[in-house]
Amino acid sequence: MSDETGTPSTSPAPGPQPEEIRFFGTTWVDHSGHYGLRRAAVGVGALVLAVAGCFVLRFAYEGLAIADVGSLVNLLLIVMFAVCSALAFARTRTGFTERHDPEKQASLRGFLAIGFVGVLIAYALRCVVEAPGERLRRGEYESALDQYARRTKRRTGNPSKKSRKR
């Protein structure tokens, strides 16, 4: 706390700070702040949104069927959403364990939007095990802590008084 104003100091602790994860903040570090409840809520929420998205896609398909656009267009629509969802699922799942190139990720944004059902299912399945991206961030954070500890490690004794072998 600051002695002058009585407010808590906002200066961060020395050393590396953990990266925040969407919906979890930094609670993934020590699993505090209802971490398990948040994980369950994010998983269930992702499943509910995936089911709602499937209903929306079903209504779109029925609209095309009512418009009688033809079986080829209906087939292309189904294949497009199935392929995009499968690839978005795989891309999202690998994104939880390794960093993707930001430029390539930006170029695939539309593709991931089309395959939103796959992204939501990937989130729901990852929440069963851990917070999405927790393993990646934990590895990076622990290596940053190790590097910081090695850099700030104090020497013992005076190096100028060190006896030298001749």
DSSP file with accessible surface (Angstrom, degrees, kcal/mol):
  #  RESIDUE AA STRUCTURE BP1 BP2  ACC     N-H-->O    O-->H-N    N-H-->O    O-->H-N    TCO  KAPPA ALPHA  PHI   PSI    X-CA   Y-CA   Z-CA
    1    1 A M              0   0  157      0, 0.0     2,-0.4     0, 0.0     3,-0.0   0.000 360.0 360.0 360.0 148.5    0.0    0.0    0.0
    2    2 A S     >  -     0   0   41      5,-2.9     4,-1.7     1,-0.1     5,-0.1  -0.619 360.0-148.8 -78.8 130.0    1.0    3.5   -0.6
    3    3 A D  T  4 S+     0   0  165     -2,-0.4    -1,-0.1     1,-0.2     0, 0.0   0.841  92.6  49.9 -69.4 -32.0    1.7    5.3    2.7
    4    4 A E  T  4 S+     0   0  184      1,-0.1    -1,-0.2     3,-0.1    -2,-0.0   0.919 125.3  20.2 -77.0 -43.1    0.7    8.7    1.3
    5    5 A T  T  4 S-     0   0   94      2,-0.2    -2,-0.2     0, 0.0    -1,-0.1   0.652  90.7-129.1-104.7 -17.9   -2.7    7.9   -0.2
    6    6 A G     <  +     0   0   45     -4,-1.7    -3,-0.1     1,-0.3     3,-0.0   0.630  66.2 126.8  79.4  10.4   -3.7    4.6    1.5
    7    7 A T  S    S-     0   0   74     -5,-0.1    -5,-2.9     1,-0.1    -1,-0.3  -0.724  70.1 -95.6 -99.1 153.1   -4.4    3.0   -1.9
    8    8 A P        -     0   0   90      0, 0.0     2,-0.2     0, 0.0    -1,-0.1  -0.381  43.9-110.1 -65.3 142.6   -2.9   -0.3   -2.9
    9    9 A S        -     0   0   75      1,-0.1     0, 0.0     2,-0.1     0, 0.0  -0.507  20.3-156.6 -73.8 143.8    0.2    0.1   -5.1
   10   10 A T        +     0   0  138     -2,-0.2    -1,-0.1    -3,-0.1     0, 0.0   0.292  50.8 123.3-104.0   8.3   -0.3   -0.9   -8.7
   11   11 A S        -     0   0   87      1,-0.1    -2,-0.1     3,-0.0     2,-0.0  -0.549  64.5-119.7 -73.0 133.3    3.3   -1.7   -9.5
   12   12 A P        -     0   0   97      0, 0.0     3,-0.1     0, 0.0    -1,-0.1  -0.286  31.0 -95.1 -70.8 157.8    3.7   -5.2  -10.7
   13   13 A A        -     0   0   65      1,-0.1     2,-0.0     3,-0.0     0, 0.0  -0.346  51.5 -92.4 -66.4 151.8    5.8   -7.8   -8.9
   14   14 A P  S    S+     0   0  112      0, 0.0    -1,-0.1     0, 0.0    -3,-0.0  -0.349  90.1  34.7 -66.4 148.3    9.4   -8.1  -10.2
   15   15 A G  S    S-     0   0   27     -3,-0.1   130,-0.1     2,-0.0     2,-0.0  -0.393 104.4 -24.4 102.8 179.9    9.9  -10.7  -12.9
   16   16 A P        -     0   0   32      0, 0.0    -3,-0.0     0, 0.0   125,-0.0  -0.352  57.8-140.7 -69.1 146.8    7.8  -12.1  -15.7
   17   17 A Q        -     0   0  105     -2,-0.0     2,-0.1    -5,-0.0    -2,-0.0  -0.860  23.3-107.2-106.9 142.5    4.0  -11.8  -15.5
   18   18 A P        -     0   0   26      0, 0.0     2,-0.3     0, 0.0   120,-0.1  -0.374  33.6-115.2 -69.3 146.6    1.7  -14.6  -16.7
   19   19 A E        -     0   0   81    118,-0.2     2,-0.2     1,-0.1   122,-0.1  -0.612  32.2-115.5 -79.8 139.9   -0.2  -14.0  -19.9
   20   20 A E        -     0   0  139     -2,-0.3     2,-0.4     6,-0.1     6,-0.2  -0.487  20.9-147.3 -77.6 146.9   -4.0  -13.8  -19.5
   21   21 A I  B >>  -A   25   0A  10      4,-2.1     4,-2.5    -2,-0.2     3,-2.1  -0.933  33.6 -96.0-111.7 137.8   -6.3  -16.3  -21.1
   22   22 A R  T 34 S+     0   0  172     -2,-0.4    -1,-0.0     1,-0.3     0, 0.0  -0.259 108.8   5.6 -54.9 134.5   -9.7  -15.3  -22.3
   23   23 A F  T 34 S+     0   0  124      1,-0.1    -1,-0.3    19,-0.0    19,-0.1   0.241 132.2  58.3  74.0  -9.5  -12.4  -16.0  -19.7
   24   24 A F  T X4 S-     0   0    0     -3,-2.1     3,-2.1     1,-0.2    -2,-0.2   0.591  74.7-169.2-121.3 -18.4   -9.8  -17.0  -17.2
   25   25 A G  B 3< S-A   21   0A  22     -4,-2.5    -4,-2.1     1,-0.3     3,-0.3  -0.400  71.2 -35.3  61.5-129.6   -7.4  -14.1  -16.7
   26   26 A T  T >  S+     0   0   60     -6,-0.2     3,-1.4     1,-0.2     4,-0.5   0.190 110.2 105.9-109.3  16.8   -4.4  -15.2  -14.8
   27   27 A T  T <>> +     0   0   19     -3,-2.1     4,-1.4     1,-0.3     5,-1.0   0.685  65.3  75.1 -69.6 -13.9   -6.4  -17.7  -12.5
   28   28 A W  T 345S+     0   0    0     -3,-0.3    -1,-0.3     1,-0.2    -2,-0.1   0.739  82.4  69.3 -69.0 -20.2   -4.9  -20.5  -14.5
   29   29 A V  T <45S+     0   0   41     -3,-1.4    -1,-0.2     1,-0.2    -2,-0.2   0.961 124.5   4.8 -64.8 -50.6   -1.5  -20.0  -12.8
   30   30 A D  T  45S-     0   0  110     -4,-0.5    -1,-0.2    -3,-0.2    -2,-0.2   0.265  99.3-116.0-119.7  12.1   -2.7  -21.2   -9.4
   31   31 A H  T  <5 +     0   0   93     -4,-1.4     4,-0.3     1,-0.2     5,-0.3   0.875  67.4 142.8  54.5  43.9   -6.2  -22.4  -10.2
   32   32 A S      < +     0   0   51     -5,-1.0    -1,-0.2     1,-0.2    -2,-0.0  -0.452  35.2  51.8-101.2 178.3   -7.8  -19.7   -8.0
   33   33 A G  S    S-     0   0   38      1,-0.2    -1,-0.2    -2,-0.2     5,-0.1   0.920 132.3 -51.9  63.8  46.1  -10.9  -17.6   -8.4
   34   34 A H  S  > S+     0   0  148     -3,-0.2     4,-2.6     3,-0.1    -1,-0.2   0.892  82.0 165.1  58.9  43.6  -13.3  -20.4   -9.1
   35   35 A Y  H  > S+     0   0    9     -4,-0.3     4,-2.5     1,-0.2     5,-0.2   0.914  72.0  48.6 -58.3 -46.9  -11.1  -21.8  -11.9
   36   36 A G  H  > S+     0   0   46     -5,-0.3     4,-2.3     1,-0.2    -1,-0.2   0.904 111.9  49.2 -62.6 -41.6  -12.9  -25.2  -12.0
   37   37 A L  H  > S+     0   0  121      2,-0.2     4,-2.7     1,-0.2    -1,-0.2   0.909 111.4  49.8 -64.5 -40.4  -16.3  -23.5  -12.2
   38   38 A R  H  X S+     0   0   95     -4,-2.6     4,-2.8     2,-0.2     5,-0.2   0.905 109.6  51.2 -64.1 -42.6  -15.1  -21.2  -15.0
   39   39 A R  H  X S+     0   0   60     -4,-2.5     4,-2.3     2,-0.2    -1,-0.2   0.923 112.3  46.1 -60.9 -44.3  -13.7  -24.1  -16.9
   40   40 A A  H  X S+     0   0   56     -4,-2.3     4,-2.8     2,-0.2     5,-0.3   0.923 113.2  49.7 -64.0 -42.4  -17.0  -25.9  -16.7
   41   41 A A  H  X S+     0   0   61     -4,-2.7     4,-2.8     1,-0.2    -2,-0.2   0.913 111.8  47.6 -65.3 -41.1  -19.0  -22.8  -17.6
   42   42 A V  H  X S+     0   0   24     -4,-2.8     4,-2.5     2,-0.2    -1,-0.2   0.923 113.6  48.6 -66.9 -40.6  -16.8  -22.1  -20.6
   43   43 A G  H  X S+     0   0   10     -4,-2.3     4,-2.1    -5,-0.2    -2,-0.2   0.946 115.5  42.2 -63.8 -47.8  -17.1  -25.7  -21.8
   44   44 A V  H  X S+     0   0   92     -4,-2.8     4,-2.7     2,-0.2     5,-0.2   0.915 114.3  52.3 -66.2 -41.4  -20.9  -25.9  -21.4
   45   45 A G  H  X S+     0   0   31     -4,-2.8     4,-2.6    -5,-0.3    -2,-0.2   0.906 108.7  50.1 -61.5 -40.7  -21.3  -22.4  -22.9
   46   46 A A  H  X S+     0   0    7     -4,-2.5     4,-2.2     2,-0.2    -1,-0.2   0.911 111.7  48.4 -65.2 -39.6  -19.2  -23.5  -26.0
   47   47 A L  H  X S+     0   0   92     -4,-2.1     4,-2.5     2,-0.2    -2,-0.2   0.915 111.4  49.6 -65.7 -42.5  -21.3  -26.6  -26.4
   48   48 A V  H  X S+     0   0   92     -4,-2.7     4,-2.6     1,-0.2    -2,-0.2   0.927 112.5  47.6 -62.2 -43.7  -24.6  -24.6  -26.1
   49   49 A L  H  X S+     0   0  104     -4,-2.6     4,-2.6     2,-0.2    -1,-0.2   0.875 110.3  52.7 -66.4 -35.0  -23.3  -22.1  -28.7
   50   50 A A  H  X S+     0   0    4     -4,-2.2     4,-2.2     2,-0.2    -2,-0.2   0.923 111.0  46.6 -65.5 -42.4  -22.2  -24.9  -31.0
   51   51 A V  H  X S+     0   0   80     -4,-2.5     4,-2.0     2,-0.2    -2,-0.2   0.925 112.9  49.5 -65.3 -42.3  -25.7  -26.5  -30.8
   52   52 A A  H  X S+     0   0   47     -4,-2.6     4,-2.2     1,-0.2    -2,-0.2   0.908 110.0  51.8 -62.6 -39.8  -27.3  -23.1  -31.4
   53   53 A G  H  X S+     0   0    8     -4,-2.6     4,-2.5     1,-0.2    -1,-0.2   0.882 106.9  53.0 -63.7 -37.3  -25.0  -22.6  -34.4
   54   54 A C  H  X S+     0   0   65     -4,-2.2     4,-2.2     2,-0.2    -1,-0.2   0.888 108.2  50.9 -65.7 -37.3  -26.0  -25.9  -35.8
   55   55 A F  H  X S+     0   0  104     -4,-2.0     4,-2.5     2,-0.2    -2,-0.2   0.907 109.6  50.2 -65.1 -39.9  -29.7  -24.9  -35.5
   56   56 A V  H  X S+     0   0   93     -4,-2.2     4,-2.2     1,-0.2    -2,-0.2   0.926 111.3  48.5 -63.4 -43.2  -29.0  -21.7  -37.3
   57   57 A L  H  X S+     0   0   37     -4,-2.5     4,-2.3     1,-0.2    -1,-0.2   0.879 109.7  53.1 -64.0 -35.8  -27.2  -23.6  -40.1
   58   58 A R  H  X S+     0   0  137     -4,-2.2     4,-2.7     2,-0.2    -2,-0.2   0.921 108.3  49.4 -64.9 -42.2  -30.1  -26.0  -40.3
   59   59 A F  H  X S+     0   0  122     -4,-2.5     4,-2.1     1,-0.2    -2,-0.2   0.892 110.4  51.2 -64.4 -37.0  -32.5  -23.1  -40.7
   60   60 A A  H  X S+     0   0   52     -4,-2.2     4,-2.0     2,-0.2    -2,-0.2   0.916 110.3  49.0 -65.1 -41.3  -30.3  -21.7  -43.5
   61   61 A Y  H  X S+     0   0   86     -4,-2.3     4,-2.2     1,-0.2    -2,-0.2   0.916 110.5  50.2 -63.8 -43.2  -30.3  -25.0  -45.2
   62   62 A E  H  X S+     0   0   72     -4,-2.7     4,-2.5     1,-0.2    -1,-0.2   0.870 107.4  55.0 -63.9 -34.7  -34.1  -25.2  -44.9
   63   63 A G  H  X S+     0   0   38     -4,-2.1     4,-2.0     1,-0.2    -1,-0.2   0.903 109.1  46.9 -63.9 -40.1  -34.3  -21.8  -46.4
   64   64 A L  H  X>S+     0   0   49     -4,-2.0     5,-1.4     2,-0.2     4,-0.6   0.868 111.0  52.2 -68.5 -35.0  -32.3  -22.9  -49.4
   65   65 A A  H ><5S+     0   0   50     -4,-2.2     3,-0.6     2,-0.2    -2,-0.2   0.902 109.9  48.6 -66.5 -39.6  -34.4  -26.0  -49.7
   66   66 A I  H 3<5S+     0   0  148     -4,-2.5    -2,-0.2     1,-0.2    -1,-0.2   0.897 109.0  53.4 -65.8 -37.5  -37.6  -23.8  -49.7
   67   67 A A  H 3<5S-     0   0   65     -4,-2.0    -1,-0.2    -5,-0.2    -2,-0.2   0.632 104.0-137.9 -72.5 -12.1  -36.0  -21.6  -52.4
   68   68 A D  T <<5 +     0   0  137     -4,-0.6    -3,-0.2    -3,-0.6    -2,-0.1   0.941  42.0 161.4  53.9  56.0  -35.4  -24.7  -54.5
   69   69 A V      < -     0   0   64     -5,-1.4     4,-0.2     1,-0.2     3,-0.1   0.611  54.6 -94.6 -81.1 -14.0  -31.9  -23.7  -55.5
   70   70 A G     >  -     0   0   28     -6,-0.3     4,-1.7     1,-0.1    -1,-0.2  -0.222  27.4 -88.4 115.9 156.3  -30.9  -27.2  -56.5
   71   71 A S  H  > S+     0   0  104      1,-0.2     4,-2.5     2,-0.2     5,-0.2   0.810 119.3  60.4 -72.3 -27.8  -29.3  -30.2  -55.0
   72   72 A L  H  > S+     0   0  116      2,-0.2     4,-2.7     1,-0.2    -1,-0.2   0.939 106.6  45.7 -65.1 -44.9  -25.8  -29.1  -56.1
   73   73 A V  H  > S+     0   0   65     -4,-0.2     4,-2.4     2,-0.2    -1,-0.2   0.914 113.2  50.5 -64.9 -41.6  -25.9  -25.9  -54.1
   74   74 A N  H  X S+     0   0   21     -4,-1.7     4,-2.1     2,-0.2    -2,-0.2   0.926 112.3  47.1 -61.4 -43.4  -27.3  -27.8  -51.1
   75   75 A L  H  X S+     0   0  102     -4,-2.5     4,-2.7     1,-0.2     5,-0.2   0.922 111.4  50.6 -64.8 -43.7  -24.5  -30.3  -51.3
   76   76 A L  H  X S+     0   0  104     -4,-2.7     4,-2.7     1,-0.2    -1,-0.2   0.885 109.3  51.9 -61.7 -39.2  -21.8  -27.6  -51.7
   77   77 A L  H  X S+     0   0   35     -4,-2.4     4,-2.3     2,-0.2     5,-0.2   0.938 111.7  45.7 -62.9 -45.5  -23.2  -25.8  -48.6
   78   78 A I  H  X S+     0   0   86     -4,-2.1     4,-2.4     1,-0.2    -2,-0.2   0.936 115.2  46.4 -64.5 -45.9  -23.0  -28.9  -46.5
   79   79 A V  H  X S+     0   0   71     -4,-2.7     4,-3.0     2,-0.2     5,-0.3   0.916 111.0  53.1 -64.4 -41.6  -19.5  -29.8  -47.7
   80   80 A M  H  X S+     0   0   76     -4,-2.7     4,-2.6    -5,-0.2     5,-0.3   0.950 113.2  41.8 -60.2 -49.1  -18.3  -26.3  -47.2
   81   81 A F  H  X S+     0   0   47     -4,-2.3     4,-2.3     1,-0.2    -1,-0.2   0.886 115.8  50.3 -68.8 -35.1  -19.5  -26.1  -43.6
   82   82 A A  H  X S+     0   0   58     -4,-2.4     4,-2.4    -5,-0.2    -2,-0.2   0.948 114.9  42.1 -67.2 -46.8  -18.3  -29.6  -42.8
   83   83 A V  H  X S+     0   0   73     -4,-3.0     4,-2.7     2,-0.2     5,-0.3   0.935 116.4  48.1 -66.6 -45.6  -14.8  -29.1  -44.2
   84   84 A C  H  X S+     0   0   14     -4,-2.6     4,-2.5    -5,-0.3    31,-0.3   0.906 112.9  48.7 -63.4 -39.1  -14.4  -25.6  -42.7
   85   85 A S  H  X S+     0   0   20     -4,-2.3     4,-2.4    -5,-0.3    -1,-0.2   0.914 112.3  48.2 -67.2 -41.2  -15.6  -26.8  -39.3
   86   86 A A  H  X S+     0   0   61     -4,-2.4     4,-2.2    -5,-0.2    -2,-0.2   0.935 115.7  43.3 -65.4 -44.0  -13.2  -29.8  -39.4
   87   87 A L  H  X S+     0   0   91     -4,-2.7     4,-2.7     2,-0.2    -2,-0.2   0.883 113.5  51.2 -71.0 -35.9  -10.2  -27.7  -40.4
   88   88 A A  H  X S+     0   0    0     -4,-2.5     4,-2.6    -5,-0.3     5,-0.2   0.892 109.3  52.1 -66.9 -36.9  -11.1  -24.9  -37.9
   89   89 A F  H  X S+     0   0   51     -4,-2.4     4,-2.7    -5,-0.2    -2,-0.2   0.950 112.5  44.6 -61.4 -48.3  -11.4  -27.6  -35.2
   90   90 A A  H  X S+     0   0   42     -4,-2.2     4,-2.3     1,-0.2    -2,-0.2   0.913 114.6  48.3 -64.9 -41.8   -7.9  -28.9  -36.0
   91   91 A R  H  X S+     0   0   42     -4,-2.7     4,-1.5     2,-0.2    -1,-0.2   0.912 113.9  46.3 -66.1 -41.0   -6.4  -25.4  -36.3
   92   92 A T  H  X S+     0   0   19     -4,-2.6     4,-0.7     2,-0.2    -2,-0.2   0.914 110.8  52.8 -67.4 -41.8   -7.9  -24.3  -33.0
   93   93 A R  H >< S+     0   0  130     -4,-2.7     3,-0.9    -5,-0.2     4,-0.3   0.912 111.2  45.5 -62.4 -41.5   -6.8  -27.5  -31.2
   94   94 A T  H >X S+     0   0   47     -4,-2.3     4,-1.5     1,-0.2     3,-1.2   0.806 103.6  65.6 -72.0 -25.0   -3.2  -27.1  -32.4
   95   95 A G  H 3< S+     0   0   22     -4,-1.5    -1,-0.2     1,-0.3    -2,-0.2   0.694  92.9  61.9 -67.9 -17.8   -3.4  -23.4  -31.4
   96   96 A F  T << S+     0   0   13     -3,-0.9    40,-0.9    -4,-0.7    -1,-0.3   0.670 114.1  32.6 -79.1 -16.8   -3.8  -24.6  -27.7
   97   97 A T  T <4 S+     0   0   63     -3,-1.2     2,-0.3    -4,-0.3    -2,-0.2   0.553 125.3  26.8-116.4 -13.8   -0.4  -26.2  -27.8
   98   98 A E  S  < S-     0   0  106     -4,-1.5     2,-0.3     0, 0.0    -1,-0.3  -0.995  79.9-105.7-148.7 152.2    1.7  -24.1  -30.1
   99   99 A R        -     0   0  119     -2,-0.3     2,-0.3    -3,-0.1    -3,-0.1  -0.601  32.6-143.8 -79.3 135.2    1.8  -20.5  -31.3
  100  100 A H        -     0   0   40     -2,-0.3    -1,-0.0    -5,-0.1     3,-0.0  -0.655  30.7 -92.6 -93.4 157.2    0.5  -19.8  -34.8
  101  101 A D     >  -     0   0   88     -2,-0.3     4,-2.6     1,-0.2     5,-0.2  -0.506  33.3-139.8 -65.4 124.5    2.0  -17.2  -37.1
  102  102 A P  H  > S+     0   0  101      0, 0.0     4,-2.2     0, 0.0    -1,-0.2   0.860  99.6  51.3 -60.2 -36.2   -0.1  -14.0  -36.6
  103  103 A E  H  > S+     0   0  158      2,-0.2     4,-1.9     1,-0.2     5,-0.1   0.926 112.6  44.8 -67.7 -42.5   -0.1  -13.1  -40.3
  104  104 A K  H  > S+     0   0  115      1,-0.2     4,-1.3     2,-0.2    -1,-0.2   0.894 112.2  53.1 -67.6 -37.9   -1.4  -16.5  -41.3
  105  105 A Q  H  < S+     0   0   64     -4,-2.6    -1,-0.2     1,-0.2    -2,-0.2   0.897 108.5  50.1 -62.9 -39.7   -3.9  -16.5  -38.5
  106  106 A A  H >< S+     0   0   44     -4,-2.2     3,-1.1     1,-0.2     4,-0.3   0.875 108.5  52.2 -67.2 -35.6   -5.2  -13.2  -39.7
  107  107 A S  H 3< S+     0   0   91     -4,-1.9     3,-0.3     1,-0.2     4,-0.3   0.765 109.9  49.6 -72.7 -22.0   -5.6  -14.5  -43.2
  108  108 A L  T 3X S+     0   0   43     -4,-1.3     4,-2.6    -3,-0.2    -1,-0.2   0.323  79.2 103.6 -95.4   7.1   -7.6  -17.5  -42.0
  109  109 A R  H <> S+     0   0  169     -3,-1.1     4,-1.8     1,-0.2    -1,-0.2   0.908  82.4  45.9 -58.8 -43.7  -10.0  -15.4  -39.9
  110  110 A G  H  > S+     0   0   49     -4,-0.3     4,-2.0    -3,-0.3    -1,-0.2   0.907 111.9  52.1 -65.7 -41.1  -12.8  -15.7  -42.4
  111  111 A F  H  > S+     0   0   53     -4,-0.3     4,-2.0     1,-0.2    -2,-0.2   0.914 110.2  48.3 -60.7 -43.1  -12.2  -19.4  -42.8
  112  112 A L  H  < S+     0   0   26     -4,-2.6     7,-0.3     1,-0.2    -1,-0.2   0.824 107.9  56.1 -68.5 -30.0  -12.4  -19.8  -39.0
  113  113 A A  H >< S+     0   0   65     -4,-1.8     3,-1.0    -5,-0.2    -1,-0.2   0.885 107.3  48.2 -68.6 -38.2  -15.6  -17.8  -38.9
  114  114 A I  H 3< S+     0   0   64     -4,-2.0     3,-0.4     1,-0.3    -2,-0.2   0.910 114.4  46.7 -66.4 -39.4  -17.2  -20.2  -41.4
  115  115 A G  T >X S+     0   0    0     -4,-2.0     4,-1.6   -31,-0.3     3,-0.7  -0.076  72.7 134.1 -92.5  36.4  -16.1  -23.1  -39.3
  116  116 A F  H <>  +     0   0   65     -3,-1.0     4,-2.4     1,-0.3    -1,-0.2   0.799  65.1  61.5 -59.1 -29.5  -17.2  -21.6  -36.0
  117  117 A V  H 3> S+     0   0   13     -3,-0.4     4,-2.3     1,-0.2    -1,-0.3   0.930 104.2  48.8 -65.4 -40.2  -18.9  -24.9  -34.9
  118  118 A G  H <> S+     0   0    4     -3,-0.7     4,-2.2     2,-0.2    -1,-0.2   0.892 110.3  51.2 -64.3 -39.6  -15.5  -26.6  -35.0
  119  119 A V  H  X S+     0   0   32     -4,-1.6     4,-2.2    -7,-0.3    -2,-0.2   0.932 111.0  48.0 -63.5 -44.5  -13.9  -23.8  -33.0
  120  120 A L  H  X S+     0   0   36     -4,-2.4     4,-2.4     1,-0.2    -2,-0.2   0.897 111.3  49.7 -65.5 -38.9  -16.6  -24.0  -30.4
  121  121 A I  H  X S+     0   0   64     -4,-2.3     4,-2.7     2,-0.2     5,-0.2   0.901 109.0  52.9 -67.9 -37.4  -16.3  -27.8  -30.1
  122  122 A A  H  X S+     0   0    3     -4,-2.2     4,-2.2     1,-0.2    -2,-0.2   0.922 110.0  48.5 -62.4 -42.2  -12.5  -27.5  -29.8
  123  123 A Y  H  X S+     0   0   50     -4,-2.2     4,-2.0     2,-0.2    -2,-0.2   0.930 111.8  49.2 -62.0 -45.4  -13.0  -25.1  -26.9
  124  124 A A  H  X S+     0   0    7     -4,-2.4     4,-0.6     1,-0.2    -2,-0.2   0.922 112.8  46.5 -63.8 -42.6  -15.5  -27.4  -25.2
  125  125 A L  H >X S+     0   0   99     -4,-2.7     3,-0.8     1,-0.2     4,-0.6   0.882 111.3  51.2 -69.1 -36.7  -13.3  -30.4  -25.5
  126  126 A R  H >X S+     0   0   34     -4,-2.2     4,-2.8     1,-0.2     3,-0.9   0.860 101.2  63.0 -68.9 -31.2  -10.2  -28.6  -24.2
  127  127 A C  H 3< S+     0   0    7     -4,-2.0    -1,-0.2     1,-0.2    -2,-0.2   0.721  92.0  65.7 -67.4 -18.2  -12.1  -27.3  -21.2
  128  128 A V  H << S+     0   0  106     -3,-0.8    -1,-0.2    -4,-0.6    -2,-0.2   0.889 116.6  25.7 -66.8 -35.2  -12.6  -30.9  -20.1
  129  129 A V  H << S-     0   0   86     -3,-0.9     2,-0.3    -4,-0.6    -2,-0.2   0.890 132.8 -34.4 -94.9 -49.3   -8.8  -31.1  -19.5
  130  130 A E  S  < S-     0   0   17     -4,-2.8    -1,-0.3   -91,-0.1     3,-0.1  -0.932  79.3 -59.3-160.9 176.6   -7.6  -27.6  -18.8
  131  131 A A  S >  S-     0   0    0     -2,-0.3     3,-2.7     1,-0.1     4,-0.4  -0.493  73.2 -89.6 -67.3 139.9   -8.2  -24.0  -19.8
  132  132 A P  T 3  S+     0   0    6      0, 0.0    -1,-0.1     0, 0.0  -110,-0.1  -0.358 114.0   7.1 -57.6 117.9   -7.8  -23.5  -23.5
  133  133 A G  T 3> S+     0   0    1     -2,-0.2     4,-2.4   -37,-0.1     5,-0.2   0.453  91.5 123.9  90.5   3.2   -4.1  -22.7  -24.1
  134  134 A E  H <> S+     0   0    9     -3,-2.7     4,-3.1     1,-0.2     5,-0.3   0.922  71.0  51.4 -64.9 -43.5   -3.1  -23.3  -20.4
  135  135 A R  H  > S+     0   0  135     -4,-0.4     4,-2.2     2,-0.2    -1,-0.2   0.928 112.6  46.5 -61.9 -42.3   -0.4  -25.8  -21.2
  136  136 A L  H  > S+     0   0   26    -40,-0.9     4,-2.2     1,-0.2    -1,-0.2   0.957 116.6  43.2 -63.5 -50.0    1.2  -23.5  -23.8
  137  137 A R  H  X S+     0   0   47     -4,-2.4     4,-2.7     1,-0.2    -2,-0.2   0.874 112.2  53.7 -66.8 -36.5    1.1  -20.5  -21.5
  138  138 A R  H  X S+     0   0   59     -4,-3.1     4,-2.9    -5,-0.2     5,-0.3   0.926 109.4  48.6 -64.6 -43.2    2.3  -22.5  -18.5
  139  139 A G  H  X S+     0   0   38     -4,-2.2     4,-2.1    -5,-0.3    -2,-0.2   0.929 114.5  45.1 -61.7 -44.4    5.3  -23.8  -20.4
  140  140 A E  H  X S+     0   0   68     -4,-2.2     4,-2.1     2,-0.2    -2,-0.2   0.907 114.8  48.4 -65.1 -41.2    6.2  -20.3  -21.6
  141  141 A Y  H  X S+     0   0   47     -4,-2.7     4,-2.5     2,-0.2    -2,-0.2   0.923 111.8  48.2 -67.8 -43.4    5.6  -18.8  -18.1
  142  142 A E  H  X S+     0   0   98     -4,-2.9     4,-2.4     2,-0.2    -1,-0.2   0.897 112.2  48.9 -67.0 -37.3    7.7  -21.4  -16.3
  143  143 A S  H  X S+     0   0   55     -4,-2.1     4,-2.6    -5,-0.3    -1,-0.2   0.901 111.2  50.8 -68.4 -36.0   10.6  -21.0  -18.7
  144  144 A A  H  X S+     0   0   29     -4,-2.1     4,-2.5     2,-0.2    -2,-0.2   0.903 110.4  49.7 -66.1 -38.8   10.4  -17.2  -18.3
  145  145 A L  H  X S+     0   0   63     -4,-2.5     4,-2.7     2,-0.2    -2,-0.2   0.911 111.1  49.2 -64.8 -41.5   10.5  -17.7  -14.5
  146  146 A D  H  X S+     0   0   97     -4,-2.4     4,-2.4     2,-0.2    -2,-0.2   0.929 112.2  47.6 -63.4 -44.5   13.5  -20.0  -14.8
  147  147 A Q  H  X S+     0   0   96     -4,-2.6     4,-2.3     2,-0.2    -2,-0.2   0.914 112.6  49.6 -63.1 -40.1   15.4  -17.5  -17.1
  148  148 A Y  H  X S+     0   0   68     -4,-2.5     4,-2.1     1,-0.2    -2,-0.2   0.921 110.3  50.2 -65.1 -41.8   14.5  -14.7  -14.7
  149  149 A A  H  X S+     0   0   55     -4,-2.7     4,-0.6     1,-0.2    -1,-0.2   0.901 111.5  48.5 -64.3 -39.6   15.8  -16.7  -11.7
  150  150 A R  H  < S+     0   0  173     -4,-2.4     3,-0.4     1,-0.2    -1,-0.2   0.885 112.6  48.4 -67.7 -36.9   19.1  -17.5  -13.5
  151  151 A R  H  < S+     0   0  171     -4,-2.3    -1,-0.2     1,-0.2    -2,-0.2   0.843 117.7  39.8 -70.1 -35.4   19.6  -13.8  -14.5
  152  152 A T  H  < S+     0   0   69     -4,-2.1    -1,-0.2    -5,-0.2    -2,-0.2   0.397  83.0 127.8 -97.4   4.6   18.9  -12.5  -11.0
  153  153 A K     <  -     0   0  168     -4,-0.6     2,-0.3    -3,-0.4    -3,-0.0  -0.391  56.5-131.6 -64.0 131.3   20.8  -15.2   -9.1
  154  154 A R        -     0   0  223     -2,-0.1     2,-0.2     1,-0.1    -1,-0.1  -0.613  12.4-125.4 -87.8 144.5   23.2  -13.7   -6.7
  155  155 A R        -     0   0  206     -2,-0.3     2,-0.5     2,-0.1    -1,-0.1  -0.529  20.5-127.5 -81.2 154.4   26.8  -14.8   -6.5
  156  156 A T        +     0   0  139     -2,-0.2    -1,-0.0     2,-0.0     0, 0.0  -0.864  68.3   0.9-103.7 133.5   28.2  -15.9   -3.2
  157  157 A G  S    S-     0   0   68     -2,-0.5    -2,-0.1     1,-0.0     3,-0.0  -0.075  97.2 -58.3  84.8 173.6   31.4  -14.3   -2.0
  158  158 A N    >   -     0   0   84      1,-0.1     3,-1.2     3,-0.0     4,-0.2  -0.829  38.6-152.7 -94.7 119.2   33.7  -11.7   -3.5
  159  159 A P  G >  S+     0   0   70      0, 0.0     3,-1.1     0, 0.0    -1,-0.1   0.785  92.2  63.2 -66.8 -21.8   34.9  -12.7   -7.0
  160  160 A S  G 3  S+     0   0   96      1,-0.2    -3,-0.0    -3,-0.0    -2,-0.0   0.762 100.5  53.0 -74.6 -19.7   38.1  -10.6   -6.6
  161  161 A K  G <  S+     0   0  174     -3,-1.2    -1,-0.2     2,-0.1     2,-0.2   0.351  80.0 126.7 -94.2   7.9   39.2  -12.7   -3.6
  162  162 A K    <   -     0   0  151     -3,-1.1     2,-0.3    -4,-0.2    -5,-0.0  -0.447  64.1-122.3 -69.0 130.1   38.9  -15.9   -5.6
  163  163 A S        -     0   0  111     -2,-0.2     2,-0.4     1,-0.0    -1,-0.1  -0.577  24.8-147.0 -75.9 136.7   42.0  -18.0   -5.5
  164  164 A R        -     0   0  200     -2,-0.3     2,-0.3     0, 0.0    -1,-0.0  -0.856   9.7-127.2-108.2 138.6   43.4  -18.8   -8.9
  165  165 A K              0   0  207     -2,-0.4     0, 0.0     1,-0.1     0, 0.0  -0.632 360.0 360.0 -82.1 138.4   45.3  -21.9   -9.7
  166  166 A R              0   0  285     -2,-0.3    -1,-0.1     0, 0.0     0, 0.0  -0.673 360.0 360.0-112.7 360.0   48.7  -21.4  -11.3
